[in-house]
Amino acid sequence: MRPVIPYVTAALLFGLGVYGVLRRRNAVLVLMAVELMLNAVNLILVTADTTVRAVLPHSGQVFALFVIVLAAAEIGVGLAIVLQLYRLRTTVAVDDVPLTEPAGSASAVGQDVEAGR
């Protein structure tokens, strides 16, 4: 069997996922794009397991199960972060998220610690 179709499908899924991660502004859509990339990896693992004779039997399928568990954990943590971001900022736009602390907040915390509060 020639596994061209699953490999091409996985490459297209992975490319679509990379495009979604780089291009989308909504955090939920970015998480969906990451899931697309993980599913492409699962497809490659299962296809390679069925076509290549490995030393360990069904090792690609076992790795695919680990990737599924990793994806479930990623979605759980990612959605918790997105919900907290929505509560704080009332938007889930990735472009609006500040990556650094404001300069005034760090000094105010330091003054409270020095004052004994």
C-alpha positions as CSV (number, residue, x, y, z in Angstrom):
1,M,0.0,0.0,0.0
2,R,1.2,3.4,-0.9
3,P,0.4,5.9,1.8
4,V,0.5,9.0,-0.3
5,I,-3.1,10.1,0.4
6,P,-2.8,10.1,4.2
7,Y,0.5,11.9,4.1
8,V,-0.8,14.6,1.7
9,T,-3.9,15.0,3.8
10,A,-1.8,15.3,7.0
11,A,0.4,17.9,5.3
12,L,-2.6,19.9,4.3
13,L,-4.1,19.7,7.8
14,F,-0.8,20.8,9.3
15,G,-0.4,23.6,6.9
16,L,-3.9,24.8,7.6
17,G,-3.2,24.6,11.3
18,V,0.0,26.7,10.9
19,Y,-1.8,29.2,8.9
20,G,-4.5,29.4,11.6
21,V,-2.0,29.9,14.4
22,L,-0.1,32.6,12.5
23,R,-3.1,34.4,11.1
24,R,-6.0,34.3,13.5
25,R,-6.6,36.9,16.2
26,N,-9.2,35.0,18.2
27,A,-7.7,32.8,20.9
28,V,-10.3,30.1,20.5
29,L,-9.6,29.8,16.8
30,V,-5.9,29.6,17.6
31,L,-6.6,26.7,19.9
32,M,-8.6,25.1,17.1
33,A,-5.7,25.5,14.7
34,V,-3.3,23.8,17.2
35,E,-5.8,20.9,17.4
36,L,-5.6,20.6,13.6
37,M,-1.9,20.4,13.8
38,L,-2.0,17.7,16.5
39,N,-4.6,15.7,14.5
40,A,-2.3,15.9,11.4
41,V,0.5,14.4,13.6
42,N,-1.8,11.7,14.7
43,L,-2.6,10.8,11.1
44,I,1.1,10.6,10.3
45,L,1.8,8.4,13.3
46,V,-1.0,6.0,12.5
47,T,-0.1,5.9,8.8
48,A,3.5,5.3,9.5
49,D,2.6,2.6,12.0
50,T,0.6,0.7,9.4
51,T,3.1,1.0,6.5
52,V,6.5,0.8,8.3
53,R,7.6,-2.4,10.1
54,A,8.7,-1.2,13.4
55,V,10.5,-3.0,16.2
56,L,7.7,-2.4,18.6
57,P,4.2,-3.4,17.3
58,H,1.6,-0.6,17.2
59,S,4.0,2.0,18.5
60,G,2.6,4.7,16.2
61,Q,-0.9,4.1,17.6
62,V,0.4,4.3,21.2
63,F,2.1,7.6,20.4
64,A,-1.1,8.8,18.8
65,L,-2.9,8.1,22.1
66,F,-0.3,10.1,24.0
67,V,-0.8,13.0,21.5
68,I,-4.6,12.8,22.1
69,V,-4.0,13.0,25.9
70,L,-1.7,15.9,25.4
71,A,-4.3,17.7,23.2
72,A,-7.0,17.2,25.9
73,A,-4.8,18.7,28.5
74,E,-3.8,21.6,26.2
75,I,-7.5,22.3,25.5
76,G,-8.3,22.3,29.2
77,V,-5.6,24.7,30.2
78,G,-6.0,26.8,27.1
79,L,-9.7,27.3,27.6
80,A,-9.2,28.1,31.3
81,I,-6.7,30.8,30.2
82,V,-9.1,32.1,27.5
83,L,-12.0,32.3,30.0
84,Q,-9.9,34.2,32.5
85,L,-8.7,36.5,29.7
86,Y,-12.3,37.2,28.7
87,R,-13.3,37.9,32.3
88,L,-10.5,40.5,32.6
89,R,-10.5,42.1,29.2
90,T,-13.9,41.3,27.8
91,T,-12.2,40.2,24.6
92,V,-10.3,37.1,23.4
93,A,-8.4,38.9,20.7
94,V,-4.8,37.8,20.9
95,D,-3.5,41.2,19.6
96,D,-4.9,43.0,22.6
97,V,-3.2,40.9,25.2
98,P,-0.3,42.7,26.9
99,L,2.8,40.5,27.2
100,T,4.5,42.6,29.8
101,E,3.4,44.2,33.0
102,P,2.8,47.9,33.1
103,A,5.7,49.8,34.6
104,G,3.6,51.3,37.4
105,S,2.3,48.0,38.8
106,A,5.7,46.5,39.6
107,S,6.8,49.5,41.5
108,A,3.5,49.8,43.4
109,V,3.8,46.2,44.6
110,G,7.4,46.8,45.7
111,Q,6.3,49.9,47.7
112,D,3.6,47.8,49.4
113,V,6.1,45.2,50.4
114,E,8.6,47.7,51.8
115,A,5.8,49.4,53.7
116,G,4.8,46.1,55.3
117,R,1.3,45.9,53.9
